[in-house]
Amino acid sequence: MRLLRYYIEADRIPTPSKEVAVKSKSFLAILIMVSSCTAWPNMRNQLTASDDRPAAVSTPAATANAEGRTASEPTPVLPFYGIQYVPLSELPQVRALGFDMVLTDFAYDADPAEWVTYLDTAWSLGMRVIPWLWPEGWKLNRQTGVWTIDATARRFLETVAGHPATFAVYALHEPYWMECDTCGYTTAEQQALYRAIKQIAPVPIYSEINGIAFWAEATPEKAIAPGVCDYCQTAFYPFINDGRYLRDELIALIQREIATLQRLAPESRLIWTMPAFEYHEDALRMPTSAEMWDYARLVYGRAEISGDWWYMWRWDNDLYSSYLALHPTLHPTVRKIADEIVAPRRGSRATSVFLPLVVHRRPLPQHARWQIQYTGEIQTDLEVDVFNLDLFDAPSEAIATLHRKGVFVMCYFSAGSYESWRPDAPAFPAEVLGKDMQGWHGEKWLDIRRIDLLAPIMEARLDLAVRKGCDGVDPDNVNGYTNDTGFPLTADDQRRYNLFLAHAAHRRGLLVGLKNDLEQVSELVGHFDWIINEECFSFGECERLLPFVQAGKPVFVIEYELEPSDFCRQALQMGFNALRKHWALDAYRVDCRE
C-alpha cells in the first residue's frame, strides 16, 4: 500500500513526487459527505456462502462510455460526517462526538461474522461504513487482462452489500501510482474491476485516486473516466512545517480537480482530502483551529465537492484513542465546522446528524399512567401521562390536545406486516409480502430482510409521525422471525431490521419502543426507549422485560384475558405500567396505577 504525497512549493500547483510513504492502518480521518441521492442500500435476501468460482472479467479498450451504475445499485440518502479506521470498541466514543461515517479495513482472514458484527454495531449507533477488504482479494493478470475475484472477496462483497450500514466498497488505493510512475492500473483496467465487482454486488465503488487532474494531463491512458469510481478521492496538503498555509494553491487545485472530473467523469462524485502529518520528519504539520475552519469554508464553498476527509496520520498509533482523544482542543472546531459549514449545505435535507441521537419533545416517565386506544372516539380528557394512538387514524387535533395537557403521545404502526387497508398499502412490492397473519384479515407478514424495499415506506411513516406531532413511535410485529411468515427469517435478520427502525426514528427526534420480541430484549434494550408487551403475565414471560426496568426505561404491559386482580400487584412490584384492555383496543381500560 502506498500513499501518494504532494510535495509543496509555494509558487506552483503541487505535482506528485516519486517518493512515497507506506500507508499504515494507524491513521485517522474525518469525513464529511454530502449527497443528493434518494435510495436506501440494496439488500440481498440473505447472506449466502461464496463459492470458489472467480469472477473473471476481461479488460476492454478504454472508453468514455464505460459502464456506470447499475439500476439496482444503492445510493445514499443522508449526508455523512465520519472518521476512518476506528476499532469496534471505539465506535461509541466517536459516535458520541457526532461522527456517523467510518471507513475501515476488514481483515481478509476474518470470520465473516466479524464483518457483520462491525456493520451491525455501526448501524445500531447510526453510522454508515465504507469497508475495505485487506489484503484485497482481486488481482489483475497483466498477461491476459483479466481480473480474478477470489472466493473470500466474493463473500466479502456479498456480505457487505447485503447490509444497510454499507455506504460504498473501497476498491483501489492510488491505482495510477502503485509502485512507480510507470506502474499502476490503466483506466481501462480499473473500469474492468468496477464491472467485475458490480457483477457480484451492486454497491457504489470508492477509490482513492489522488491527483485527478495531474494524471489526466500527464498520462492519457490513466485519465479518469466513467466506470472507474462512483466516489473518487483526491488530496492536497496545504499545511507546511515552516508555518505556511498554501491557501492560494489550495483554491487553484480545487478548481482543477473539479473541472477535470466534471469534464471526464461527470456522474462521479468528488471527495476531497486534507491530509496533515504529525510526525516531525515530514514536511507537513497539523493545522491550527483557525486554518481548519478556513480550509473547510473553502472546500465546502464548492457545491461540486461531495465530501472531505480530514486525514491525520501517525506511523505507529491507533486512531481515536491515540490521536483524536489526545487533541481535545480541535474538537470544538470540528463540531463547529459540522454545525455551521456542513449542515447549512444540506438545506432542507438536514437531519439530526449533528444533534444528540434522541431529541424528543417531552419526557417519558418510567412509571406512568397510560392509555392505548385505536378504536372509538379518543378520550383526550383522561388524566394520563402517556397515550398510544394509531399513526394513521388518530387526528392531529387529538394529538395537539393531548400535548396541551403535557401528555406523551406514542403513535402506532405495523413495521413487520402489510395491512391492506392502510393508505400506503400500494407502496409495498409483492415480493416482500408473505403469509397471511393468522387471525388478522388483510394482514400479511413482511420479508424484513429487504430493508432496501421497506426502508422508504417505513421512513415515510416516521416522517408522518413527525408531521403529526408524535413524541415517539410504536412499531408492531417486529418478531416475525419467531412466526411462520413464509420467509426463512433469522434472529440476525430481525435484529438488523429492528435496529434500522430504532435508528431511523431517533434521527427524526422520535423516541421508539420495542414491541414484544422478548428473545432479543437484552440485545436491543440499549437502542429502544421503552418496551410494550402483550400478555406477559398470561404466558409467564414477564421476567424477560426486566432489562428495561434495570436500564431505567418504561415497561408497558397489556393483558386482555386476566382480571386486574390477577396481575396488577405483581406488575407494580416489578415496576411495570400495566393495563387491562379489550381486544378491540377501545376506550375501556383498567390501569394498575389507579
Buried (B, 14 or more C-beta within 10 A) or exposed (E): BBBBBBEBEEEEBBEBEEEBBEBBEBBBBBBBBBBEEEBBBBBBEBBEEBEEEBBEBEBBEBEEEBBBBBEEBBBBBBBBBBBBBBBEEBBBBBBEBBBBBBBBBBEBEBEBEEBBEBBBBBBBBBBBBBBBBBEBBBBBEEEEBBBBBBBBBBBBBBBBBBBBBBBBBBBBBBBBBBEEEEEBBBBBBBBBBBBBBBBBBBBBBBBBBBBBBBBBEBBEEBBBBBBBBBBBBBBBBBBBEEEEBBEEBBBBBBBBBBEBBEEBBEEBBBBBBBBBBBEEEBEBBBBBBEBBBBBBEBBBEBEEBBBBBBBBBBBEBBBBBEBBBEEEEBBEBBBBBBBEBBBEBBEEEBBBBBBEBBEBBBEBEBEBBBBBBBEEEBBBEBEBBBBBBBBBEBEEEBBEBBBEEEBBBBBBBBBBBBBEEBEBEEEBEEEBBBEBBEEEEEBBBBBBBBBBBBBBBBBEBBEBBBEBBBBBBBBBBBBBBBBEBBBEBEBBBBBBBBBBBBBBBBBBBBBBBBBBBBBBBEBBBEBBBBBBBBBBBBEEEBEBBBBBBEEEBBBBBBBBEBEBEEBBEEBBEBBBBBBBBEEEBBBEBBBBBE
